[in-house]
Amino acid sequence: MSINRLFIAVFALLFIPTTVWGASIVRTGEMVTITPEQVVEDDFYGMGNTVVVSGEVTSDLLAAGADMTVNGKVGADITVVTARLDIHGPLVMMFVLWLVRWWWPVK
């Protein structure tokens, strides 16, 4: 099993089944986005090579990817596993960041 597949499996087993409730949104793929017009009324979980959050997340943002960009408002905690992170939006509460430079090589 490759390192990437192992990481995704561990991430999914530890976080998603125990914390996804109600109107939470889960998205995976090569590029995961929330457009500026979109509002996620609960938690947002995203896994992909590139994750871009330009809309509003009213609760927690939990994401994993090589490149992360947060342009929109996040109403609660931000927890990310990433090699590169750009934040341009307002942060309301606690911010947790795990930089994993050895996981995804940044070119």
Backbone torsions as a table, in degrees:
resi	resn	phi	psi	omega
1	MET	NA	130.7	-178.7
2	SER	-71.3	162.3	-179.7
3	ILE	-60.7	-42.3	-179.1
4	ASN	-62.8	-44.1	179.6
5	ARG	-66.4	-38.4	177.7
6	LEU	-63.4	-44.3	179.2
7	PHE	-60.7	-46.3	-179.6
8	ILE	-63.0	-40.6	179.2
9	ALA	-63.9	-44.9	179.5
10	VAL	-65.1	-44.2	178.8
11	PHE	-58.2	-47.8	-178.4
12	ALA	-65.4	-42.3	-178.4
13	LEU	-68.8	-35.5	-176.2
14	LEU	-83.8	-36.6	-170.4
15	PHE	-106.6	-48.5	-169.9
16	ILE	-68.2	-50.0	-175.7
17	PRO	-64.4	-28.9	-175.8
18	THR	-90.7	-11.9	-173.7
19	THR	-125.0	-6.8	-178.8
20	VAL	-82.2	119.2	-178.9
21	TRP	-135.2	154.7	169.0
22	GLY	47.6	-118.5	-172.6
23	ALA	-92.4	21.1	178.5
24	SER	-61.1	147.9	-179.8
25	ILE	-112.9	130.6	176.4
26	VAL	-121.2	124.7	178.5
27	ARG	-134.3	140.3	175.4
28	THR	-135.7	159.8	178.1
29	GLY	150.5	-179.2	179.4
30	GLU	-62.8	-46.1	177.2
31	MET	-130.3	119.4	-178.7
32	VAL	-109.4	126.9	-177.4
33	THR	-135.5	152.0	165.0
34	ILE	-120.4	117.1	-176.6
35	THR	-72.6	161.9	-179.1
36	PRO	-59.0	-25.1	-179.1
37	GLU	-82.6	-16.0	-174.9
38	GLN	-85.1	142.6	174.1
39	VAL	-125.9	121.1	175.9
40	VAL	-93.2	115.5	-172.7
41	GLU	-77.5	-1.7	-179.5
42	ASP	-147.0	-149.6	-179.3
43	ASP	-70.9	151.1	175.0
44	PHE	-123.6	128.5	177.6
45	TYR	-119.2	121.8	-179.1
46	GLY	-135.5	137.4	175.9
47	MET	-135.6	125.2	178.5
48	GLY	-176.2	172.7	178.1
49	ASN	-63.0	-42.1	178.0
50	THR	-126.8	129.1	177.6
51	VAL	-123.2	122.2	-179.1
52	VAL	-124.4	121.1	178.5
53	VAL	-113.4	101.6	179.0
54	SER	-105.3	-17.7	177.9
55	GLY	-89.6	-162.4	-177.9
56	GLU	-105.9	135.6	172.3
57	VAL	-115.1	116.8	-173.6
58	THR	-77.7	-16.0	-180.0
59	SER	-126.2	-135.1	-174.6
60	ASP	-80.2	149.3	171.9
61	LEU	-116.3	119.6	177.9
62	LEU	-126.0	116.9	-173.4
63	ALA	-146.9	156.0	176.2
64	ALA	-138.5	135.1	178.9
65	GLY	176.8	165.7	-179.5
66	ALA	-69.3	-41.9	-179.8
67	ASP	-124.1	130.0	179.3
68	MET	-125.8	135.3	174.0
69	THR	-132.7	126.9	177.9
70	VAL	-118.3	106.5	178.3
71	ASN	-102.6	-23.7	-175.4
72	GLY	-95.3	-178.8	-179.2
73	LYS	-85.3	136.2	174.7
74	VAL	-117.7	123.7	-172.2
75	GLY	-79.2	-14.1	-178.8
76	ALA	-142.5	-137.3	-174.1
77	ASP	-72.7	147.7	170.2
78	ILE	-116.1	121.7	176.3
79	THR	-126.7	119.0	-177.2
80	VAL	-134.5	149.6	169.7
81	VAL	-119.1	113.0	-172.0
82	THR	-156.5	163.2	173.9
83	ALA	-94.9	-29.6	179.9
84	ARG	-142.4	132.6	-176.7
85	LEU	-132.4	130.0	173.4
86	ASP	-121.0	125.3	178.4
87	ILE	-119.4	121.1	179.4
88	HIS	-121.6	-6.2	-178.1
89	GLY	-100.6	170.2	179.8
90	PRO	-74.2	143.3	174.9
91	LEU	-107.3	132.5	-175.9
92	VAL	-97.1	-42.6	-175.2
93	MET	-128.5	-152.3	-175.2
94	MET	-58.1	147.4	-179.8
95	PHE	-125.0	122.2	178.9
96	VAL	-117.5	129.4	-177.1
97	LEU	-133.3	127.9	172.1
98	TRP	-116.3	109.0	177.0
99	LEU	-89.5	127.0	-177.1
100	VAL	-120.9	77.8	-176.8
101	ARG	-72.9	-27.9	-179.8
102	TRP	-80.4	-13.5	-177.3
103	TRP	-79.7	-51.2	179.1
104	TRP	-118.3	118.1	177.8
105	PRO	-69.4	129.3	178.4
106	VAL	-90.7	126.1	-176.7
107	LYS	-95.0	NA	NA
